[in-house]
Amino acid sequence: MVIRCTPMLMTWSFTSMIKLSCDRRLLHFIECISETENWMTSNWLKMNSDKTDFNWLGSKQQLAKTQCQSICLNGVHIPVSSEVTYLGFWLDSQLTFTPHVQLLARRCFYYLRQIPMVRRSLNTESAKALVYALIASCLDYCNSMLYRINTSTAKTLQSVLHSAARLMMWKRKFDSITPTLRDDLR
């Protein structure tokens, strides 16, 4: 892994995990963070080391080679996490996005369980608007990060969409939703 650092921007280019030892990569990374913090200080900004998360990204084999369990930034020890959140999006160390999809599905199913309490007083158009506002907005946030996820993870998101369509169109749990999706909810 080669890390290039400028005071305003850190860019990573993954070339080879073998080129630098873990200690050298880590020292270079900490040096890069220090430069960034100096730039932020000179521009009246503050980096909060207490709220910083850190994780290694790579395959299982690459992650097994790393020995670093924590890093020290400005006297604060930061443990290496297997999952970190960035702007509400959960990144796991192998970039499978399974934790993010599970949390997203849990949140959407929570909303889907709350909607039937008011569904009887809504017409179909109002129910569609409510589902789009609550469910579709959650699913659309950072969805480009989920490009080419594995099929089992995609099926979880598909089940959320099918449940939302059933709720909007007054279908029962085991009714086929495909004709409804094709004809009514384009």
URZI-V768284 format. One record per residue. N is the residue number from 1. OMEGA is omega in degrees with one decimal (* if undefined). Layout:
BEGIN
N,OMEGA + N,OMEGA
END
This chain:
BEGIN
1,177.5 + 2,-179.5 + 3,174.2 + 4,-175.8 + 5,168.1 + 6,-177.1 + 7,-177.8 + 8,-169.1 + 9,173.5 + 10,177.0 + 11,-179.2 + 12,169.1 + 13,-176.9 + 14,179.2 + 15,179.6 + 16,178.4 + 17,-175.3 + 18,-171.4 + 19,-177.2 + 20,175.9 + 21,-178.5 + 22,-177.9 + 23,179.9 + 24,177.8 + 25,-177.9 + 26,177.8 + 27,178.1 + 28,178.8 + 29,179.8 + 30,176.4 + 31,178.8 + 32,177.7 + 33,178.9 + 34,176.5 + 35,178.3 + 36,179.0 + 37,176.5 + 38,177.0 + 39,179.3 + 40,179.7 + 41,179.4 + 42,178.3 + 43,176.3 + 44,175.2 + 45,-178.4 + 46,173.7 + 47,-177.6 + 48,-178.3 + 49,-179.7 + 50,-177.6 + 51,-177.0 + 52,173.7 + 53,-178.6 + 54,170.2 + 55,175.6 + 56,176.2 + 57,178.1 + 58,177.4 + 59,178.2 + 60,-178.6 + 61,179.5 + 62,-179.2 + 63,178.3 + 64,-179.4 + 65,-176.9 + 66,-179.5 + 67,-174.8 + 68,-179.8 + 69,176.1 + 70,174.7 + 71,-179.1 + 72,176.4 + 73,177.8 + 74,178.4 + 75,179.1 + 76,178.2 + 77,-178.9 + 78,179.0 + 79,176.6 + 80,-178.6 + 81,174.1 + 82,178.7 + 83,174.1 + 84,177.6 + 85,179.0 + 86,-177.7 + 87,177.7 + 88,179.6 + 89,-177.6 + 90,176.2 + 91,174.1 + 92,-170.9 + 93,179.1 + 94,179.7 + 95,173.9 + 96,-179.6 + 97,178.7 + 98,178.5 + 99,179.2 + 100,-178.7 + 101,178.4 + 102,177.6 + 103,178.3 + 104,178.9 + 105,178.3 + 106,179.5 + 107,-179.0 + 108,178.5 + 109,173.8 + 110,178.2 + 111,-179.6 + 112,176.4 + 113,-179.9 + 114,-175.6 + 115,-178.9 + 116,177.8 + 117,179.1 + 118,-174.4 + 119,-177.8 + 120,-179.2 + 121,-179.6 + 122,171.1 + 123,-174.9 + 124,-179.1 + 125,178.3 + 126,177.4 + 127,176.7 + 128,-179.6 + 129,179.5 + 130,179.3 + 131,177.6 + 132,-178.5 + 133,-175.7 + 134,-172.3 + 135,-175.8 + 136,179.3 + 137,176.8 + 138,-177.9 + 139,-177.7 + 140,-177.0 + 141,179.3 + 142,-177.7 + 143,177.1 + 144,176.5 + 145,-176.3 + 146,178.3 + 147,177.9 + 148,173.3 + 149,-177.8 + 150,-171.0 + 151,-179.5 + 152,176.8 + 153,177.9 + 154,178.4 + 155,176.8 + 156,178.2 + 157,178.4 + 158,178.7 + 159,174.9 + 160,179.8 + 161,179.1 + 162,178.4 + 163,177.7 + 164,178.3 + 165,177.0 + 166,-179.7 + 167,-178.8 + 168,-171.6 + 169,178.0 + 170,176.6 + 171,177.2 + 172,-173.0 + 173,-175.1 + 174,174.3 + 175,177.1 + 176,-176.6 + 177,-176.4 + 178,178.4 + 179,179.2 + 180,177.6 + 181,-176.7 + 182,-171.0 + 183,-170.1 + 184,-171.5 + 185,-178.8 + 186,*
END
